[in-house]
Amino acid sequence: MQAVHSAPPMTARKKRAKGEKSALRRAIGYLGQYKRMTLIAYGALVVATLSQLIVPQLVQAMIDAVTQGAIAQRVLSAPEGVQAMALTQLNTTKEALQTTYTNAPSWIIGAVLLILVVAVFRGLFAFIQSYAAEWTAQGIAYSLRNDIFTRIQRLSFSYYDRNQTGQLMIRATDDVERVRLFIAQGLLLTFQAILLLVVTLVILFLTNWQLTLAIIPILPFSVILFAVFGKISQPLFRDVQMRLSKLNTVLQENVAGIRVVKAFVRQEREQKRFDDANMDLYIHWLKIARAFSFLFPMIFFVGQIGQAVILYFAGSQIINGSLMIGEYQKFNLYLVYIFFPLGQLGMIVSLMAQADASAERIFEIVDTKSEITDKPNAIALPPIQGEVEFRDVTFRYFNSTAPVLSKVSFTAKKGQTIALLGATGSGKTTIINLIPRFYDASEGAVLIDGHDVRDVQLDSLRSQIGIVLQETNLFSGTIRDNIAFGRPDASDEAVMNAAKAAAAHDFIMEFPDGYNTAVGERGATLSGGQKQRIAIARALLLSPKLLILDDSTSAVDFTTERKIQAALDNLMRDRTSFVIAQRISTARNADQIIVLDKGVIVAMGTHAELIEDSPIYAEIFASQLVDDSQPVMEAV
């Protein structure tokens, strides 16, 4: 949710339409942060690839040595007459032929040893290339995850109102992994494929330009084929990631709310939700499988055509004596270096399509602008004295024309306790959300000590406000860690005093490990009242001049509520406090009680004043008489 005047963030797709580089190119640009290891990876790849290109030359030398040795042996063992004719036809001498025959075994051994040396050399540099590439890719994944998390920390509340937790988690995990995989493998394979193609074509032209020209017309068909599949597969992978996010959202919601699911016996319904999302993902993966099931046979088909063309033209040259067997074998091996990269392009297209779709989703978050930001000339808010003023404040949530608050005006003096009372949806929570500037007012202004909250730096504002929200959130760690969340350097004594003030110390000490007791995920091992008291202690430890309690006693019993309220009454002295109250028993001692109805202030005053002057307040009070305890009625 957000104020109606704020525009939704521009998507990465719209940005590219304005001429910005693609998301995948931006992700690849992160290599600039790891220049040294990137150069090592690609330098090692060049050395390993060039070493690979030497092998066909050595194979030709070995085959030529075998062929020439065999010819020499046959000629030397032939009768004198036949031998003389053969020497004339071969344009050589008997002594030269004898030398060839004698040296042939050593040439073969030398070629074999060189091939082994090249293999070891290539393996060494392939290892260096692989390690450096993975090191770089993991570094980029680290940077992307950090960028996503940093942006998530800075986005306004309205962004989370419009987006699901599961979708954000997938982008920081699965999408980043797909980008990493392409940079670690796909990008290197692309570079290697281009290097192999270019260098191999040059070698083939120098070896036999007629045969090379015969296969050139086949290459454009391969390039067109992969370009078409890239265009088709990229949106398919984007759809898959969206459906994976949906599946993850269902899973995350189910696990987080498993107690509710079991309590209401809704396992079958949740199973169906998961099955539907899972089936949707399955169907879209099958679409991709069909596309690539057609692609790979086409790759081999193109390769077989190339082999057939070469076999025909090379056979003609061998017959007329212009092509030797060794040279033909070398040409065949180099031909593999042309069609093998083309075969790899199938995997490259797949990795690239997935990475491009994922990078697009990553930068949609990274590029999202927070609607709540510091102005360029924002000042640091001086130490708060505690006066809060709402001046004709109107607020609307995103895509809503009806105001949640309408022309709300009031002033809270330093040290006063302000109780907000009203039915659900009356605007109580919206008021307290505007004070720390979780949202901005659509009209009017919220002022603290005369400073418009939009004119001060956010961190300087929020760091001086103690907040206990209606939904209590605890983090993994110990009870002490959670109380000291806002002040990690707080002493044990300060933490204990805050817990005592929040009526939490006694139940904490009942645990075997006391303040070092580990809480479960989101505080699952604690009761609702225990979690709320720890959250109150967390806020009180900050010793703020401005305190916001969003219905902070709603989850505790009456006895605990009285303890908390008594502690808060003492701690609220000299502090401006805003308390959302569902019960008049919580609000009766406030300096001001503001009664809201449908976003409008309908009554304002003390408990005694409102009982006399406000029919709405009197009606709320009367409706709670049956449920309120005797001490509350006596206080009235």
N, C-alpha and C positions, 0 to 999 in steps of 0.2 A: 504494500500500500504506500501511496505517496500523495503529496499535495497535487491538486489537479493541474496546477500551472507548470509542473515539472514534466519535461518530455521524456519518453522512454529512451533507454540507451540505444544508440545506433548499432546495428549488427555489423559483424565483420563483412558480410556479403555486400551490404550497402556501401561500406567503406571501399571495398575493392572496385565497386562500380564507379567511384570517384577517382580512380587511378592509383590507389595504393597497391603495394605489392601483395602477393598472395600470402595467406597465413603460413603455408609450408615454407616459403622463402624466408619469412620472418623467423621461423623456428630454426632454419638452417643458419640464419645470421647469428645465432647464439654461439656458433663455432668461433666467432671472433673473440669470445671470452677465454678460449682455450687454444690460442694460436699455435703454441709450441707443440702440444700433443697432436694437434690436427696436422701440422706440417710433418711430424714424424710418421703419423699413420699413412698419409698419402704419399710421402717419400718412400716408405717401405713398400707400399703397394706398387709404385712404379718399378722399383728394383725387382720385386717378386714377379711382376708381369713380364718385364723384359727378360728375366732369367728363363721364364717359361717359353718365351719366343725363340730362345737359342736352341731348344731341344730338337725341333724339326731339322735344323741344320746339321746337328750331330747325327741324327737318324739317317739323313741323306748320306753323310760321310761314311757311316757304318755300312749302309746298303751298297754304296758304290764300291767300298773295299771288298765286300763279299762278292759282288757281281764281277768286279775286275779280277779278283783272285780266282774265281771259278773259271772265267774265260781264259786266264793265263794258264791255269792247270790243264785245261782241255787242249789248248794250242800246243803247249810244251809236250804233251803226251801223244800228240798226233804224229803220223808218219811224216818224213821229211818233206815230201812233195806238198802234202796238205798244209803242213806247218808254214812253208814258204809263202803259199797263197794267202794264208790267214794273216801272216805278218804284213804282207803287202796291203791287204784289205784294211787292216787295223792301223796302217801307217806307223808302225813301231818296229823295234828291233828285238831280237831274242833276249839280249842282255836286259833290256828295259822290262820285258815281260817277265823275266826271271826275278828281277828286283821287286816287281809288283806282287808276284806270287809269294815271295819270301816275306815281304813286309805286311801282307794282308792281315795275318793274325794279330800283329802288334797294333795295326790301325784299328781293328775291331775292338781290341782290349782298351786302347786309348779312348775310343769314342764312348765305350761303356763306362769307363772311369769318369770321363768328363760329364756324362749324363748323371752319374751318381753325385758328383761334386755339385753340379747345378741344382740337383734335387735338394741336397742338404742346404745349400745357399738360399734357395727359394723358400724352403721350409722355415729357416731362421727368420727371414724378412717377413714371411707370411704371419709368423707368430708375433713379431713386433707390430705389424700392421693391425692384426686382430686385437691385441691388447690395448694399443694406443687408441684405436677406434672405439672400443668398448669404454675405456676410461673417459674419452671425450663425450660419448653419448650419455653415460651415466651422469657426467657433470652437467650436461644440458638438461637432463631430466630433473636433476636437483634444482637447477635455476628456474625451470618452468614451474615446478611444484612450489618453490618459494614465492615466485611472482603471483601465482594463483592465490596462495594463502595470504600474502600481503594485501592483495586486492580485496579478498573476501573480508579481511579484518577492517578494511576502510570503507566498504560499501554501506550505504544507508539502510535503515530498517525496511524501507519500502521495497528494496530489492529482494530481501528475504521473504517479504509478504507475497511476492509474485513468483518465487522460485522454490523448488523443492530441494530438500537436503540431499536426497539420493542423486539428483542430477548434478549437484555441485561435487559430490564425492567421486562420481564416475569421471568427471573431467580432470580431477586432480590425481587420479590413479590410472584407470584404463586408457584414457585419451593420451596422457603423458607417456605411457608405456608404448603406445603405437607410434608416437613421434620418435621416441628413443630407438625403437627397433628399426625404423627406416634410416635414421642417421647412422646407427651402428652397422647396418647391413645393406639396406637398399641404396643409400647414397654411394657407398663404396662400390657396390656392384655396378651401379650406373657409371661411375668414373672408370672402373675397370673395363666395362663393356665398350665404352667409347674409345679408351686407349687401345684395347685389343683390336677393335675394328679398324681404326685409323692406321696403326703401325702394321697390322697384318696386310691390309690392302696395299700399303706402300711396298712391303716385302714381296707380295705376290706380283705386283706390277713389274718390279725389278727382276723377278724370277721368270715369269712367263706372262707378258701383257695380253697375249691373245686369249689364254684361258681366263685371266682376270676379267676381261671385258665380257666374257660369256656369262659370268655370274652377277655382274653389276646390276642388270635390269631387275633381278629378283629382290634386291635390298629395299627399294622404295615400297614394295608391297608389304614388306615386314614392318616398316616404319608406320605406314598408314594403318595397318592392322592394330598395332599397339596404341596408336593415338586414339583410334575409335574406341578401343576397350577402356582406355583411361577415362575418356569422357563418359562412358556408360557406367563404369564401376564406382567412380568417385561419389556421385549422389547415392548410390546403393549403400556404400559404406557409411555415409552420413546418416542415412535412415537407420542402419543397424545400430549405430551409436546412440541415436535417440531412443530406440526401443530397448537397448541395454540399460540406459538411464531409467526408463520407465520400470523395467524389471527390478533394478536395484532399489528404486523408490518403494515399490511394493514390499520388497524384502526388508528394507530398513524400517518402514512403518510397522510391519508385522512384528518384527523382533522388539522394537521399542514399546509396542503396545500389546505384548503377548499376554499380559495379565488380563487386560480388557477382553481380548479375543477369547481366552479360555473362560472368563467369568460369564460372558454372554453366549458361550457355546457357538462361536462363529468360525470355527476352524474350517468347515466345509466351504463357507463363503470366501474366506481368505485364500483357501486352496484354489478355488475357481479363479479368483483375481490373479493369483500367481500363474496358474495354468494358462490363462488368456494372454498374459504378458509374455510368458515363456514361448507359447505357440506363435505369437506374433514375431518374436525374435527368430524362432526356428524357420518360419516361412521366408523371412527376408534373407537369412543365410542361404537358404536353398536357391533363391534368385541369384545370389552371387555365385553359388556353386555351378548353376546352369551356365552362367556367362563364362566362367573360367573352364568349365568342361568343354566348351566349344573352342576356347582360345588355345589351349595347349595342343590339341590335335592339329589345329591350323599351323601352329609353330613347327611341329614335326613334319607336316605336309610341305611347308615351304622349304625346310631343310632337305627333305627327300628330293624335291624338285632340283635343288642346287646340286645334290650328289649325282642325280641323273644327267644333268647338263654337263657337269665336269667329266663324268665317265664317258660320255659320247665324244666330246671334243678331245679329251686327253687320249682316249683310245685311238683316235685318228692320228694324233701326233706320234704316238708310240709306234704305230704301224709304219708310218713313213720315216721313222728314225730320228725325228726332231726332238723327241722327249725320252729321256732315260727313266728307268724304273725308279732309281733313287730320287730323282727330281719329282717324279709323279707322286711318290710317297710323301715327300716333303710338302708338296702342294696340297695333298689330301689332309695332312696334319694341320697345315695353316688354314685350310678350309673349315676345319673343326673350330678354330679360333674365331671364325666369322659367325658360324651358325650356333655355336655354343652360347655366346653372348646374346644372340637373338632369342635363344631358348630361355636364358635368364631374364630377359625382359618381361616375360610373363609374371615371374615372381616380383620383379621390380615394380611393374604396374600395380600389382596387388598391394605391395607395401606402401607405394606412393599414394594410392587412392585412399587407403586407410589413414595414413599419416596426414594427408591433406584435410580430410574430413575432421580428424581429431584436432589438428592444429587450429582449424577454423573455430571449433567449439572452445578451445583453450583461450584463444585471443578474444572471443566474445566476452569472456569474464575479465581478462586482463585489461581490455579497452573500455569496459563499462565505467562510466563516470559516476561517482557518488553524487547524489543530489544534495547531500549535506556536507559542505566543505568550508574551509576557512576562506574568508575574503582575502584578496591580495594585501589589504592594509589592516587585517585583523590584529587586534591588540591582545596581549595576555591579560586575562581577567585578574584584577587585584584580589587580595584575600577577601573572601565574601563576608559581608556584615550580616546579610540575611533578609534584606527587603526584596520581595518579589511582587511584580505588578503585571497583570494581564490588562492590556489596553485594547478594547474593542477587537478581540481575537475571534476570527472565523477560520474554521479549518474544514477542508474536504479531502477525502482520500482519493487516490488515483482512480480515474474513470467513474467518479461519482459526482453527480450534480447536487445532491442533497448534502448540506453542511452537517458535520458531526458536532461542531461547536458553532454558535452563532452570536456574534457581538458580545463575547464574554469579557467582563471587566471586573476586576477586584484587586485589592492590594493586601499583601501579607506583610505586616510589620516585623521588624527584627525580633526574633525569639518567640513569635506566635506559633501556635499549633492550628493548622487549618484542616478541618475534616471535610471530605468530599462525600456527599451522600446522594443516592439516587438509584433508580432501577437500572438493570443491565442495559447497556447501550445508551445511557444518558450522557456520556462524555467524560466520566471521571478519569478513566485511564488515559484518554487523549490529553487531558490537562497536564497530568504528570509527565507524559511523554514529550510535551512541548518545552518543559522547564530545562531538561538537560539537552534539548535540541535533538532528540531522536527523529523528530519531524520538524519542519518549518511551518509556521502559520501561513495560511493562504492570504489572510488579510489581518491587519493589526500588528501588534508587537508584544513580545514577552520580554520584560526587563528584570534584571537582577542588579540591585544597588544602582539603578538608573542606567545600566548598560544593556542595550539591545543584545540578546544572546546571539544574534546573527553577526554582530560586529566584533565578537571576541573569539579567541582561538578555542577550538573544541576541547583540546586536552586540558587547557587551563580551566575550562568550565566544568567538565565532567569529573575532574580529579578532586573537586571541592564539594561534590554532592554524594551523599551516601544514599544508596538505593537498595530497596528490597522489593523485587518484582513479585507479582502474583504467582507466576510459575517459577518455583525454586529450582535453580540449576546448580548442582554440585559437580566437581571435577574429580577425575581419578586421582587418588592420593590419600593422604591422611586427613583426619578432621582438622588438625592444626593447619595443614596446608590450605584447606578451604577457608578457614577463618582468616588466615593471613594472606588471602589471595590478593587483596589490594595493597598490602604492606608486607612483602615477603621478609623484610628485615626486622619485623616487629619482634620484641622479646617475648619469651614464654609468659612472663608476668602480664604483659599487655594483652596477649591472646586470651589468657585465663580471665582477666578482668572483663574483657568484652563478652566472653561466654557467660560469665556470672550475670552480667547486666541483661543478657538475653535469656536468662533462665535456662541455659544449656549446660552449665558446668556439672550439675548433679548427675544428669543422665550420661554425660560423657565419661565421668569417673566410674560409672557402673560397668563400662567396658573393660576387659582385662588389660588392654593396651592404652586405655585412657585417650589422650589427645593424639597418640600415634596409631589409633585404630584406622585401618584402611576402609574407605567407603567404597561400595560397589559402583558400577557404572551409573552415572547420574544419581548417585546416592541411593541406589536400590535397596541397600541393606538397612536403611534408616526409615523411620516412620515419617509421615508427612509433617507432623508437628516438630519432630526432631530436625528435619531438613530446614524447616522455616526458621527455627531458632538459630541454627548455624548460619543461615543467610543473614539474619538480623545481627548476629555477632560480627559477621564479615563487614557489614556496613558500619557498625558502631566502632570498630577498630580504627576506622579512618578519622574518627572524631570530627565529623563534618559540621560546618555551620548551617548547612541546608540538608535536611533529611527527608527522603521520600519513602513512604511505606505503602505499598500497593496491597491493601487488604492483608497485611502481614500476620494477622492473628486468625485468619479464616480457617486454618487447618489444625487448630489446637483446641483442646477442651477448655471449659470455663476456668478451671483451676489454674491451668497453665497460662491462659489468657490474662488472668488477673496478675500473675507473677510478671509476665512480660510487660503488661500495661503499667504496673507500678514502677518497673525499672525504666521504661521509656519515659514516664512522667518526670523522673529525676533527670534523665539524660537529655530530655528535650528542653530543659531550662537553658536559656541563652542561645537556643537553636531554633531556626525557622523550620517547622516540620509540616509536611503535607501527608495526611493519612486518608487513604481510601477506606471507607467504612461501609460494610454491608449491614452492620447492626448499630443501632443508636447507642447501645451500651459502650461501643468503642469510641463514639464521637462526643459523648455528653460533656466531657471535660475540656473540649477544644475551645480555643479563644474565638474562633469563627467556625461556623458550620455552613457550608455552601451546599444548598440543595439544588440538584440539577434535574431537568426533565427535558428529554429530547434535544440536548445540546444547548439549552438555555438556562440561565440562573433564575430560578423561580422564588428562592428565598435565601436569606443570608443573615446570620446573627448567632447569638449564643443559644445554648439548649433552652434556657429559660425563656428567652425572647421568642424563639421559634414556636415553642409550645403554645404561647399566647397568640402569636401573630400569623403563623403559617398553617393553613389547613392541610396542605400536603404533608408537612413535617408531622403534624398531629396525627394524620392518618397512618403514616409509616410507624409512628410510635405506638399507636393503638394496636396495629396489626402484629407488633412484636411483643406485646404485653404477655400473651399466653406463653411464648417460648422463653422470654427473658427470665433470668433467675431473680430470686427475692432481693439480693443486694442491689440489683439494677433498679427495681421498683422502689426500694427504699431511698435510693439516691435521688429518684425523681421527686 
